[in-house]
Amino acid sequence: MSIEIRYQTLGVVSTNTYLIGDTETQEAVLIDPVDDADAIIAMAEEAGWTIKLILATHAHFDHVLASKALKERTGAPFYIHADCVKWLEILPQQGQHFGFGQFSEAATPDRLLTNEPETLTLGAISLETLYTPGHAEGHIAFFMPSGRVLFSGDTLFKGSIGRTDLPGGSSYVLMESIFKKILPLGDDVRVLSGHGNATTIGQERQYNPFLRDMADEF
């Protein structure tokens, strides 16, 4: 079994998109279809992989802008949490709200994820869903036990946490997600977030000022 992870930082707010490939079957899972479908497909083609599943951590514009184009071009199904549908439906208006003009439409989800944990598999790739709201309604992080890797979306960053000032955000709920869902995974877990550089749970537990300030409350 051999699993490889590739990523690119794309779009107007420098969002990370991740491609997880099973190097035996040459099939891949994409996490967060960020702005540029051409760049993502080129990344997959360079690796020799075929995108078979598209996942989104949440439906803020920078994480789903290429969802429709990628779904149409790859034929891969698109999964996202049920609470994100209303955000997908207003994707064109999200662009105007944030001052980027009107965006194109989002993909229609093929399956809606829930608050309950489940395991998504593609070949040797196995991802556990973690319901982690607070930054956004319906936020899901994806944990890959085999590689001890967490795709944290916009919950936890290196030295920071997700913003909570957007509609549906809550600083308390976000912290609850981090302390009750993410930190128990273990200090050795590598965190690949929606923005910025990779880190580990252990590093963030020790040095992240937001977590240190709130540790006594959770």
N, C-alpha and C positions, 0 to 999 in steps of 0.2 A: 504494500500500500504506500502510495506516495502522493502527498497533497502539497500544493504550492500556492502561495498567496502573492498576487501582484496588485499594485495600486497606482492610481494617478490622482493628482490634485488638480481639479478643474473648476471652471466657472467663475462667476463674478464675485463670490465670497470665498474662494479657495476651499472647496469642499472635497473631501477624500471619497473616492469610489474604490471598492475592493472587489477583486476577482479571485475566487477560490477555485483552483483547478485540480481535478483528479487526473494525474499524469498517466495513468494506465488507460482510462477510457477516453481521455482528452475532452471531457465534459466539465462545464464550469457553472458555478453559482455567482451571480453578481449581487453585491450588496450596495444599495443606493445608486440608482441610475442618474448620476449627476449630469449637469448641463449638456455635455457634448457626446452625442451618440457615435459620431465618427471616430472620436478618440478612443472610446471604450471598445468599439468593435475592432479597431486597429490593434489595441492592446491584446485582445483575445486572439486575433489572427497571428500576431507575432509569437504568441505562446503555442499556437496550434490547437487552441481550445474552441469548443462550441458552447456558447451560452445556452443553458437549458433551463435556468430558473432565475428570475429577477425578484429580489427582495428589497423592501424599503424599511428603514428604521422608523421613519415618520414622514409626514406629507408637507413639511415646509418646502418651499419652492426649490431650494438649492439641492434637495435630496431626490427630487422626482422629475426634474425638467426633461430628462431624456427618456422617461418611462414609455411614452407612447411610441416614439421612434424606435426604441430598442425592441419593444414587444413586436412591432410590425416587421422589423427587419430580421429578427431572430426566431420569431414564433414561440419564444419562451413565455410561460405564464408569469404573471405579476402578482405577488402576494404583499399584503399590507394589513395593518390592524383595522378592524371595522370602524373605530372611532376616527380614522383618518379620511374616510370617504368624503365628508363635507369639505375638508381642506383640498382634496383632489378636485372637487367640483368647482372650486373658486381659484384654481391655479392661475388662470389668466389675470384675475384681479389681484392676486398676490403680488404680481410684478408691479402693478400700478401702486399698490400700497407701500412697497419698499422703494419706489422711485426708479424702477428699471423698465418701465413701459409694460405693455401687455404681453404676457407669455402665451405660448401655445397650450393646448389642452393636455391633460394628463391621460395616462392609460387607464382603461377600465380594469379594476382588479379581477383576477380570475379566482381568487380565494381570499377570504377575510380572516385574518388571525384574531385570536381572542385573548382575554386576560390569562387564561389557563396555559401553563407550560406545555409545549409539545416538541417533538423532535422532527426536523425536516431532513430528509436524506436524498442524496444524489450520488450514486456509486459509493465511493469510500468517504464522501463528505457527509458529516452528520452535524447538524446545528440545532442547539436547544434554544427555544424562544424564552426570553425573559421580559415580562411586562414591566416597563420602567418609565411610567409617566412622570410629569413634572416640568420638563422642558416643553413638551408638546403632548396633546391628547393622543392616546393610542401609540405612544412610543414603545418600540420593541428593540431590545438588544439581542444579539445572536452570539451564543457561546459554543465554541468548537472544542469539546473535551479532548479530542485526540491530540490537538496541538497546544492545548491550554491557552487558547486565544479567545478574547472577547471583542466583538465588534460592537462598540458601545454607543454608536451614533452620537447624539449631542447630549448625553447625560454626563459623562466624565471625560475630561481632557487632561493632558499633562499640565499640572499646576493650576487647573481651573475646573469649572463645571459649566453646564449649559445655562444659558440665559433663561429667565423665567418671567420676563416682562411682556411677553406676547400673549394674545388671547389663549386661554386654556392652560397657561403656565402657573406653577405654584412652587415656591422655593421649598416649602416644607415637604410637599409630595416628592419633589426631586431628591431631596436629601434622604427621604424614606426609601426611595428606590435604590439609591446608591448604598446606603448602609444595610438594607435588608436583602437586596437582590444581588448586588455586584460585589461588595467587599467579602461576603462569605465564600465566594468562589475560590479564594486563596491568593496569598501574596505573590505566588509565582506566575499568576496569569498575566499574559501580555495583553495590553489594552490598545486596540486600534480604533481610534475615534474618528468622528466625522470631520474634524478640523485639527490641524497641527500634527505633532510628532507622536510616535508610539511611546508608551510608558508601561509600567506594571502596576498591578493593584498594590503591591507592597510599597512601591515608591510613592504612590499617591496617599496611601494610608499614613505614611511617615511625614511627607513633606508638603502635601497639598494644603494650603492655608484654610480653604473652605471646609475641608473635612476635619482638620484639627480643631477648628473653632466650634464645630457642631458635635464632636465625638461624645460629649457627655450627655447629649440629648437623645442619643440612639443606642 
